[in-house]
Amino acid sequence: MSERNTISTDRDLVVRLINNDQDAFCELYARYKDRLLYFAMKFVKSRDFAEDVYQDAFTIIWQSRRFLDPERAFSSYLYTIVKNRVLNILRDIENDRKLKSYILANAIDYNDSTNQYLQTNELEVILTKALKKLTPRQRQIFEMSRNEQMTHKEIAEILGISVFTVQEHISIALKSIKDYLKEYPDYLVGLLLILICINI
C-alpha cells in the first residue's frame, strides 16, 4: 500500500476540517508545526514569538474553516498567514523602537516648573479620559503593562492569551490614545507619551 493511501493528504484533511473534524485540525497542526516554527524563527528570533504566531495562524484556520478551498494548496495558505503575522510583529517592534527613540530624543528638560507641573493631576486626568475610549480588554492589558509593569508574557499567562495578542491590544491601545491626544498641545502630548510609552 502506498504512502499516499496510508497518510491523509492535505486536501482530505481540509475537507474534514470544513466539516468541523477536530482530529483533522490537530493533524494539520502537528504536520506543519516544525517547519513553520523554523520559518517564523528566522525572522522573529524567538521560539516563544514563533509559537504564538503559529498558534494564532491556526486560530485563524479554525475560525475560517468553512471558507477553505480544498482544491487550493493548504501549505501556501498557511505560509501566507504566518508570513503576515510575522510582518505585523516586525512592524510593531519597529514602530515601538522609533516611538521610544523619538520620545527620548525630544524629551524636555525636567526643571523645577516641569516637576511641579507633573505633580498635578492634569496629565492623569487626560490619560484617564483617553483610556475610557478603549475596550475593557484593551484597557485591562494596557494598565497591566503600564501600571503593574508586567511583561507581555506575564500578561498572556494570566489572561490565557498569546503574547502576540497582548502586543496587538497594546499597539491598538497606544494608537487610540495618540489619536485622542491630537486635540491637546504638543508639549502635553510629549509628556503623556513619556508617561505611557517608555515602560511598555
C-alpha positions, 0 to 999 in steps of 0.5 A: 500500500502506498504512502499516499493511501496510508497518510491523509493528504492535505486536501482530505484533511481540509475537507474534514476540517470544513466539516468541523473534524477536530482530529483533522485540525490537530493533524494539520497542526502537528504536520506543519508545526516544525517547519513553520516554527523554523520559518517564523524563527528566522525572522522573529528570533524567538521560539516563544514569538514563533509559537504564538504566531503559529498558534494564532495562524491556526486560530485563524484556520479554525475560525475560517474553516468553512471558507477553505478551498480544498482544491487550493494548496493548504501549505501556501495558505498557511505560509501566507498567514504566518508570513503576515503575522510575522510582518505585523510583529516586525512592524510593531517592534519597529514602530515601538523602537522609533516611538521610544527613540523619538520620545527620548530624543525630544524629551524636555528638560525636567526643571523645577516648573516641569516637576511641579507641573507633573505633580498635578493631576492634569496629565492623569486626568487626560490619560484617564479620559483617553483610556475610557475610549478603549475596550475593557480588554484593551484597557485591562492589558494596557494598565497591566503593562503600564501600571503593574509593569508586567511583561507581555508574557506575564500578561498572556499567562494570566489572561490565557492569551498569546503574547502576540495578542497582548502586543496587538491590544497594546499597539491598538491601545497606544494608537487610540490614545495618540489619536485622542491626544491630537486635540491637546498641545504638543508639549502635553502630548510629549509628556503623556507619551513619556508617561505611557510609552517608555515602560511598555 
